[in-house]
């Protein structure tokens, strides 16, 4: 959970943006959200993609790193068993 992206508590994937939360208090919504979008746009313009909002649902704790091909194979297996 972080308030860094929007100024309101929300689940998101950790990235360079969420690591900035250790700075002074985040402004309330909508100021924090507008500032976050501007930060992401500036970062994107310089080839940096670690500052976008990557929202996540309540099942985010089940996420795990894996190559895309492995994920597709796992989904195919799960669909075959369903």
Order of alpha helices (4+ residues) and beta strands (2+ residues): alpha-alpha-alpha
